[in-house]
Amino acid sequence: MVKRFYLPIRIHFGPQATEVIPSLLAGFGKRVFIITDPGVRSAGPVDKVASILSNAGLETEIFDEVRANPHQDTVYKALDALKGAGCSCVVGIGGGSALDVGKVVAALATNPGSLSEYQWDGRQFEHDPLPYVAVPTTAGTGSEVTRAAVIIDRNMKKGIAQDKLFPWAAVVDPDLMRSVPPFVTATTGMDVLSHAVEAYVGLGASPVTDGWAFEAIRLVGKYLLRAYANGDDMTAREGMALASTLAGAAMDQGGLGVVHAMAGPLSSIYDMPHGLANAILLPIAMRYNLIAAPERYADVALALGIPVTGMSAREAGLCAVRAVEDLVAQMGISVNWQTYGYRPEDAERFADEAMKMFMIKNNPRKMSRQDCVVLFRALFEGREDLF
């Protein structure tokens, strides 16, 4: 497989990194369009960034209507608001949903055509987007360092992956993550782990992405439970913020796999938060993939701090699976499927949708539709004996 590596992003990382945002936008006009969601706006990070911009003589227009699993209509509403406000640069503040909407809005502002053309027809963005600064407020998606944006359309999570979608800059400030609630810390943290593990074991892995993914796994193993237990533990917050950025870069350059392919319909049909979907799928996918990449999963165990000396690769890989299962259990991550309207026939329907996802081709174990049905049944019924 031909390996690809391209990461043209200015990354500013660390406490108080938000202070550099005005300098990043220097020369791009005086009006800044901020894209965020209602929860992040009420939690304080948006006001903090807006104040920094105001003190630097910049005016802001805030769009705070992004929801989890955003649809096309949100993109168009934000685009209309940007044009109406006459803004010449964009700052996305929030989790992956806000950051992805920001990418697409910045690109559509300077390019002709509809979003559907870029999502479904393979149209390429011809012109550079408006300058876009991505500011994550969770240690989760890593969207601040990727060339992808995922928007729901036609009842499917449909991604766009183009170089024009790379942000102009990423500003990763752990201070903005202090107020994230424990359950969100848990599920977004598991999202980080899923990115790192899938990038490490996937067919597109390379020595560069291996280094980033391995370190991200190590950081999650060291700091996720600490951040979950005490959100004011800023050492843990900073460790998870770094893990998120490293895992985001690794997945963007190395690809994902069955976890994200199966998470797609859980989010687009059930409207399940992306991090939660990945959290409950990761242990199942690891068990399924183990026979295809035992040595890689043994490395995952090593990164998680598990002593594997004297074990076979398969034994060590199983230890990694059990460690991830234990991590999910310790943070109380579980799903009541009835609240999502689960029906037994959903396994077939969801498998059809998952098999359409491009990232499934990067999975280390070649998956058939029937395998996918079985994994969904195992997920819904809580049965490991099915595979």
C-alpha angles and dihedrals in degrees: 000000000000111000121221127200126179125141112161099172133126104224121197112187135181144051113328091010088139088076090076096059096094091053090051090056096044111133095018099097136274102272120079124192113213118201118196144129131262095254095052091046092053092045095063110249093104093052090048093053093042090053092051090051093046092051087055091054097259125133121222136208113195125210109187103169101102113125131192111282094017122215131214093263090064090053093052093045090053091045092053090049092050093051092045091052094049094230121168101194137034136221119192116203122184142036127330095292094059093041092050093048088050092054094051095044091051090051097044090049090069102029132070125236137047129298089245091062090058094041101044110014100047095242112167125226105246101188131053112261124241110284105280129195116194116208114183120205096187133053092236134084102030087214090144090077102037137094092220137091125185121208126170116242132155088012091298135105098240120186131205115207116188134137091240088068094065107113118248086235142353121218112194111187115173089200088073090059098056095096097048107125119245097252093049089046088053098048096041089047090054087050088059090051092049091052092050096045095046092047091049098049098033126107092248095059117130135180089265096051091041091062093049095043095047092051091047090053090049092051093049091050090051102040115021097083090045092052090046093050096045121017090191091064095107094183088061092043091052092047091052092045089055091046090053094052093045093047091047091054091045094052093044092054099032104033136231135256149202096332092064094037090056093040090060098076092038088062100035097044104026094029088229115168110261095235093051092050092052092045094058094040100048099076092047093048092048091054091048094048098042096095091054097051111016094153092053092050089048086058089051089056090050091050090051089057097253115149104238102167110139094014126119116243091256093050091049091046090053088053088056091052092050091047091055091046089052091048091054091048095048090056093048096241110165139132133228099211094197090067087062094051095252118190125185091241091059091087091068094043094047092047090056090054095044093052089060092059112106095218092067087078089065093056114117092228116056106239127213123203090250091053088053092051090051092050091051090050090050089051096047096041098037093235122145091177091075093077 
